[in-house]
Every structure is written in structure tokens, then in C-alpha cells.
Amino acid sequence: MGAMEIIGGILLIITCVLIVVLVSMQESKSDGLSAMTGASDSYLGKNGGRTFDAMLKRFTKYAAIAFFALTVIVNAIAVFFNK
């Protein structure tokens, strides 16, 4: 294993942990028990977290793209440089 593969592996682990954290921080789309009680969110309650949720979704998308790209790059390094 070369140094580039080790660095790539470490970056993949960091990206994986980042994706798990970002997905865990996102708000659930299901209503849960609040749907049964008839409680509804006010305008401020619905839109107050909207920007934070949008930011989390955007960062999750970028982290997933980075994970995919890193996976392809690390595999290409492993194939082409270990001949």
C-alpha cells in the first residue's frame, strides 16, 4: 500500500463519518405522534428550521459526491500504481 492509498483511505473514512453525522442531524420527514394529536406547526415553526435543513441537505449532497469521487480516485490509484 502506498502513501496515496493510505491518504485516500483516511479521506474516505472522514467522508463516511461526515455523511453519517449530516444524515443524523437532518429532521425526520414523518410526523410521528404529532400527526395523531392534530397539532400543527405555526408559520414560524415550519419555516424556522427550513434554512438549516436546506443547508444540511446541500452539505450531505456534496459529501456524497465527494465520497463517490474519492472512491473512484482511490481505486484508480490502487489499480494503476500497483502494477
Phi, psi and omega per residue, in radians:
M1 nan 2.250 3.131
G2 -1.540 3.012 -3.122
A3 -1.136 -0.611 -3.139
M4 -1.152 -0.636 3.112
E5 -1.196 -0.673 3.118
I6 -1.149 -0.782 3.114
I7 -1.094 -0.747 3.099
G8 -1.088 -0.705 3.102
G9 -1.108 -0.726 3.108
I10 -1.122 -0.729 3.099
L11 -1.126 -0.632 3.084
L12 -1.140 -0.726 3.116
I13 -1.108 -0.758 3.125
I14 -1.083 -0.738 3.137
T15 -1.143 -0.690 3.103
C16 -1.078 -0.806 -3.141
V17 -1.111 -0.694 3.122
L18 -1.096 -0.735 3.120
I19 -1.120 -0.745 3.129
V20 -1.081 -0.764 -3.140
V21 -1.131 -0.780 -3.120
L22 -1.128 -0.715 3.124
V23 -1.186 -0.652 3.134
S24 -1.171 -0.524 -3.121
M25 -1.385 -0.295 -3.100
Q26 -1.256 2.627 -3.116
E27 -1.366 2.509 3.136
S28 -1.210 2.545 3.132
K29 -1.508 -0.275 3.130
S30 -1.463 2.635 -3.095
D31 -1.397 -0.471 -3.118
G32 1.233 -2.445 -3.096
L33 -1.310 -0.347 -3.124
S34 -1.143 -0.443 3.103
A35 -1.224 -0.555 -3.124
M36 -1.344 -0.548 -3.098
T37 -1.439 -0.269 -3.137
G38 1.483 0.117 3.115
A39 -1.247 2.324 3.129
S40 -2.080 2.657 3.117
D41 -1.392 2.567 3.040
S42 -1.373 3.055 3.133
Y43 -1.048 -0.789 -3.133
L44 -1.198 -0.616 3.130
G45 -1.169 -0.645 -3.141
K46 -1.285 -0.747 -3.012
N47 -1.677 -0.146 -3.119
G48 -1.142 -0.698 3.134
G49 -1.640 0.053 -3.061
R50 -1.118 -0.737 -3.119
T51 -1.210 -0.663 3.114
F52 -1.175 -0.713 3.099
D53 -1.127 -0.711 3.122
A54 -1.109 -0.694 3.116
M55 -1.137 -0.738 3.114
L56 -1.105 -0.725 3.123
K57 -1.120 -0.713 3.136
R58 -1.135 -0.782 3.118
F59 -1.151 -0.615 3.098
T60 -1.136 -0.723 3.117
K61 -1.099 -0.776 3.129
Y62 -1.144 -0.671 3.122
A63 -1.160 -0.654 3.113
A64 -1.177 -0.685 3.086
I65 -1.142 -0.736 3.105
A66 -1.113 -0.691 3.109
F67 -1.088 -0.792 3.124
F68 -1.085 -0.820 -3.136
A69 -1.104 -0.756 3.117
L70 -1.090 -0.676 3.121
T71 -1.091 -0.781 3.126
V72 -1.138 -0.744 -3.113
I73 -1.151 -0.784 -3.140
V74 -1.107 -0.710 3.103
N75 -1.165 -0.676 3.103
A76 -1.129 -0.702 3.094
I77 -1.099 -0.745 -3.129
A78 -1.130 -0.663 -3.105
V79 -1.330 -0.815 -2.995
F80 -1.434 -0.507 -3.077
F81 -1.714 -0.088 3.127
N82 -1.875 0.541 3.120
K83 -1.452 nan nan
